[in-house]
Amino acid sequence: MTKQRTVQVSSDAMIEDLRALVEVESPSRDRDALAASAKVVAAVIENRLGGHAVLVESEAGPHVHWSAGGDPKVLILGHHDTVFPLGTLARRPFKVEDGHATGPGVFDMLGGLVQAVHGLAALDDRSGVEILVTADEEVGSRTSRALIEERALACGAVLVLEGAADGGALKTGRKGCGTYQVSVKGRASHAGLEPAAGVNALVEASYQVLDIAGIGRPGTGTTVTPTVASAGTLDNVVPAEAVVVVDVRVESVAEEERVEAAFAALTPHLDEAEIAVRGGIGRPPMPESASAELFAVARRLLPGLEGRAVGGGSDGNFTAALGVPTLDGLGAVGGGAHADHEYLVVDAMAERAELVAGLVNAIRFG
């Protein structure tokens, strides 16, 4: 079959759709807001591509699934939840100024969704293409993971529309990532009258923080970083409880297994103290081998394009772990993800949309 013709995409039309998405706020875990957002996402897809976008209900909120029909060949993967609470839009409204679009979620990752839709709209034939836009990526993809994996296996190739790495580079590898919570149980007592009668959970937590930090191996890409700690109730009470939260990033399955074993082996230092470990590495590593074939295609389509392995995770970690070819970072060029200075480079939108269209054609027709 011959490669299908594409038509030029319109930056103005993409900005119009981006505004529509940004102006319906979609914070993770807010089911009402996500339900409203999903309807707008579905409307944008149906308006530009035709067909019917199905709202897949979940505890987190609706996921949006669209299929062009035919033998599935490629999955366009994204999410419509954002990290910004309701009210952010009033403080930081959508605007386009000096070549940048700003507003909550423009870079992570509403701009990428718009680019993908318009890239597909430029194709004469969209058969074999599916779009899945989930509602809980920012909080671990607990309700969407099974659906993501099902559609990835059915399609056989995945294009992830997360924002680009610095300078517009694609994301060719990602670390596996997860969160651990280490809870310490001690025994309260009066800090002045009988401190020795207690078991100080804060002191035990301090020992645990040092043990936990020692699990990291930065030389192999493994970072184990205590990030949040809480303990105690009053200044004259020996703390009976403490909690330490830990961010973990690994580059290989072997390191994932080593880290999990190390957390399982943590033991108390103080007599009568107890510890409990919850959590784990929820997103497996995405090795660069998973993106190699698709990245080579992308570089043929856009010479000079760079690829980069990054520390953050995405739903592409799940699909790559299944052995499905996965290319990430195809979304917006910009920066400031999860921050107030988040922005999207408007002049790059058309080129990225055309790149998605070219990759879709190459995957389907060779």
C-alpha positions in Angstrom: 0.0 0.0 0.0 1.3 3.5 -0.8 1.9 6.2 1.7 -1.1 8.4 2.2 -1.1 12.1 1.4 -1.1 14.7 4.2 -2.3 18.2 4.1 -0.8 21.2 5.9 -2.0 21.6 9.5 -3.1 24.9 10.9 -1.5 26.4 14.0 -4.5 28.7 14.5 -6.9 25.8 14.6 -4.6 24.0 17.0 -4.5 27.1 19.3 -8.3 27.2 19.2 -8.6 23.5 20.4 -5.8 24.0 22.9 -7.7 26.9 24.5 -10.8 24.7 24.7 -8.9 22.0 26.6 -7.0 24.3 28.9 -10.1 26.3 29.9 -11.8 23.2 31.3 -9.6 22.5 34.3 -8.8 18.8 34.9 -6.9 18.2 38.2 -6.2 14.5 39.0 -8.6 12.9 41.4 -11.4 15.5 40.8 -13.9 13.2 39.1 -16.4 16.0 38.3 -13.7 18.2 36.7 -12.3 15.2 34.8 -15.8 14.2 33.5 -16.2 17.7 32.1 -12.7 17.6 30.6 -13.2 14.2 29.0 -16.3 15.5 27.2 -14.3 18.4 25.7 -11.4 16.0 24.7 -14.0 13.7 23.0 -15.6 16.7 21.2 -12.2 17.9 19.9 -11.4 14.4 18.6 -14.8 13.9 17.0 -14.9 17.4 15.4 -11.4 17.0 13.8 -11.4 13.2 13.0 -15.1 12.2 12.9 -16.4 8.9 14.4 -17.2 8.4 18.0 -15.0 8.9 21.0 -16.0 6.5 23.8 -15.9 7.6 27.4 -14.5 4.7 29.5 -15.7 5.3 33.0 -13.3 4.6 35.9 -12.9 5.4 39.6 -10.5 8.1 38.6 -12.7 9.7 36.0 -13.4 9.0 32.3 -10.7 7.8 29.9 -11.3 8.7 26.3 -10.9 6.1 23.5 -11.3 6.7 19.8 -10.6 4.2 17.0 -10.6 4.9 13.2 -11.5 1.2 12.6 -9.6 -1.4 10.6 -6.8 -3.6 11.8 -5.2 -1.8 14.8 -1.6 -0.7 14.0 -0.7 2.3 16.2 -1.8 3.7 19.5 -1.6 7.4 20.2 -1.3 7.7 24.0 -1.9 10.6 26.3 -3.7 11.9 29.3 -6.1 14.8 30.1 -5.5 15.0 33.9 -3.2 17.8 35.2 -1.4 18.5 38.5 -3.0 22.0 38.9 -5.9 22.5 41.4 -9.2 24.1 40.5 -8.8 27.9 40.4 -5.4 27.9 38.8 -7.0 29.1 35.5 -8.3 32.2 37.2 -4.8 33.1 38.4 -3.0 31.9 35.2 -5.4 32.1 32.3 -4.7 30.7 28.8 -3.0 33.2 26.6 -0.7 33.3 23.6 2.0 35.9 23.8 5.5 36.3 22.3 5.3 33.0 20.6 4.4 31.0 23.7 1.1 29.6 24.8 0.7 29.5 28.6 -1.9 28.2 31.0 -2.4 25.1 33.2 -1.5 21.9 31.3 -0.4 23.4 28.0 2.9 21.5 28.0 1.9 18.5 30.2 0.2 17.5 28.1 -2.8 19.1 26.5 -0.7 20.6 23.7 0.5 17.2 22.7 -3.0 15.9 22.5 -4.0 18.7 20.2 -0.9 18.2 18.0 -1.7 14.5 17.6 -5.3 15.1 16.7 -4.4 17.7 14.1 -1.6 15.5 12.7 -4.1 12.7 12.2 -6.7 15.1 10.7 -4.2 15.9 8.0 -4.2 12.3 6.8 -6.5 11.1 4.0 -6.7 7.6 5.6 -6.6 7.0 9.4 -7.4 3.3 9.4 -5.7 1.3 12.1 -5.1 4.3 14.4 -6.4 4.5 18.0 -6.2 7.3 20.5 -6.4 6.7 24.3 -6.5 9.7 26.6 -6.4 8.7 30.3 -7.6 10.4 33.4 -5.1 9.3 36.0 -1.5 9.4 34.5 -0.3 12.0 37.0 -1.3 9.9 39.9 0.0 6.5 38.8 -2.4 5.2 36.2 -4.0 2.8 38.6 -7.3 2.6 36.8 -6.0 3.0 33.2 -3.0 0.6 33.2 -4.9 -2.5 32.1 -6.6 -0.6 29.3 -3.3 1.0 28.2 -1.6 -2.4 28.1 -4.6 -4.1 26.3 -4.7 -1.5 23.5 -0.9 -1.3 23.2 -0.6 -5.1 22.6 -3.5 -5.0 20.2 -1.9 -2.1 18.1 1.7 -3.2 18.3 3.2 0.3 18.3 2.8 3.3 20.7 3.4 7.0 20.2 3.3 8.9 23.5 2.4 12.6 23.3 4.1 13.7 26.5 6.0 17.0 26.2 9.4 16.9 24.5 12.7 16.9 26.4 14.8 20.1 26.4 15.3 21.5 23.0 12.5 19.5 21.5 14.3 16.1 21.9 12.2 12.9 21.9 12.3 10.8 25.0 13.9 7.5 24.0 14.3 6.0 27.5 12.7 6.5 30.9 13.6 5.4 34.4 11.3 3.2 36.3 9.8 5.1 39.1 7.8 4.7 42.3 7.2 5.8 45.8 7.7 4.0 49.1 6.2 4.9 52.5 8.1 3.7 55.6 6.0 3.9 58.7 7.6 3.7 62.2 5.7 2.8 65.3 7.2 3.6 68.7 5.7 4.4 72.1 4.8 7.7 73.5 6.0 9.0 76.9 6.6 12.3 78.7 9.7 13.9 77.2 10.7 15.5 80.5 9.5 13.1 83.2 10.3 9.7 81.7 11.8 10.0 78.1 13.4 6.5 78.5 10.0 4.9 79.0 9.1 5.8 75.4 10.3 4.4 72.1 11.2 7.5 69.9 9.7 7.0 66.5 11.5 10.1 65.2 14.9 8.8 66.2 14.1 5.5 64.6 12.9 7.3 61.4 16.2 9.1 61.4 18.1 5.8 61.3 15.8 4.6 58.6 16.4 7.7 56.4 20.1 7.1 56.5 19.6 3.4 55.6 17.2 4.3 52.8 19.5 6.9 51.3 22.2 4.3 51.2 20.2 2.1 48.9 20.7 4.5 46.0 23.4 3.9 43.4 23.7 7.1 41.3 26.5 5.6 39.3 24.1 3.1 37.8 21.2 5.6 37.5 19.4 4.5 40.7 18.3 7.4 42.9 16.6 6.7 46.3 15.5 10.1 47.8 13.6 10.6 51.0 11.3 13.5 50.2 8.7 13.9 53.0 8.9 13.1 56.7 6.4 13.6 59.6 6.6 12.7 63.3 5.4 13.7 66.7 2.4 15.5 68.2 3.6 17.9 70.9 7.0 19.3 71.9 6.9 17.5 75.3 5.9 14.0 74.0 8.2 11.3 72.8 6.9 10.6 69.3 5.0 7.4 68.9 4.7 7.4 65.1 6.7 8.7 62.2 6.4 8.4 58.4 9.1 8.7 55.7 8.1 9.0 52.0 10.8 8.1 49.4 11.0 8.7 45.7 12.8 5.9 43.7 14.1 5.9 40.1 15.9 3.0 38.4 17.2 2.4 34.9 17.0 -1.4 34.8 14.9 -4.3 35.9 17.9 -5.7 37.9 18.1 -2.5 39.9 14.3 -2.5 40.4 14.6 -5.9 42.0 17.6 -5.0 44.1 15.8 -1.9 45.4 12.6 -3.7 46.2 14.6 -6.4 48.1 16.5 -3.6 50.1 13.3 -2.0 51.2 11.9 -5.4 52.2 15.0 -6.0 54.3 14.8 -2.8 56.4 14.8 -3.5 60.1 14.4 -1.3 63.3 17.5 0.0 65.1 15.7 0.7 68.5 14.4 -2.0 70.7 10.6 -2.3 70.5 10.3 -0.1 67.5 8.4 -1.4 64.5 8.5 -0.5 60.9 6.2 -1.2 57.9 7.0 -0.6 54.3 4.3 0.2 51.7 4.5 1.1 48.0 7.0 0.1 45.3 8.1 0.9 41.8 4.9 1.3 39.9 6.3 2.1 36.5 8.9 -0.3 35.1 11.9 1.1 33.3 11.6 2.0 29.6 14.8 0.9 28.0 16.1 2.8 25.0 15.9 -0.4 23.0 12.1 -0.1 23.1 12.2 3.2 21.1 15.2 2.5 18.8 13.3 1.4 15.7 10.7 4.2 15.9 13.3 6.8 16.8 15.2 5.9 13.6 12.0 6.5 11.6 11.5 9.9 13.3 15.0 11.0 12.4 14.4 10.1 8.8 11.3 12.2 8.9 12.9 15.1 10.8 16.7 15.0 10.3 18.7 16.4 13.3 16.0 15.4 15.8 17.6 14.3 19.1 16.7 11.6 21.6 17.3 11.6 25.3 16.8 9.3 28.2 15.0 11.0 31.1 14.3 10.4 34.8 10.6 10.9 34.8 8.1 8.2 34.0 5.0 8.1 31.8 2.5 5.5 30.5 5.0 4.7 27.9 6.9 2.8 30.6 4.0 0.3 30.8 3.9 -0.3 27.0 7.6 -0.6 26.6 7.8 -3.2 29.4 5.4 -5.3 27.3 7.9 -5.3 24.5 5.7 -3.0 22.4 7.8 -0.5 20.4 7.2 2.9 22.1 8.4 6.4 21.3 7.8 9.1 23.8 8.2 12.9 24.0 6.3 13.5 20.8 4.1 16.2 22.3 4.6 19.9 22.8 8.0 21.7 22.6 8.2 23.9 25.7 9.0 23.5 29.3 8.0 24.2 32.9 6.0 21.0 33.4 4.1 21.1 36.8 5.2 24.7 37.4 3.7 28.1 37.1 6.0 29.1 34.2 4.8 26.1 32.0 4.7 27.1 28.4 4.4 25.7 24.8 6.3 27.0 21.8 3.6 27.8 19.2 5.8 27.8 16.1 6.8 24.1 16.8 3.2 22.8 16.9 2.7 22.3 13.2 6.1 20.5 12.8 5.3 18.2 15.7 1.8 17.4 14.3 3.3 16.6 10.9 5.9 14.3 12.6 3.1 12.4 14.3 1.3 12.0 10.9 4.6 10.8 9.3 5.2 8.3 12.0 1.7 6.9 11.8 2.1 6.5 8.0 5.5 4.8 8.4 4.2 2.4 11.0 1.1 1.4 9.0 2.6 1.4 5.5 6.4 1.1 5.9 
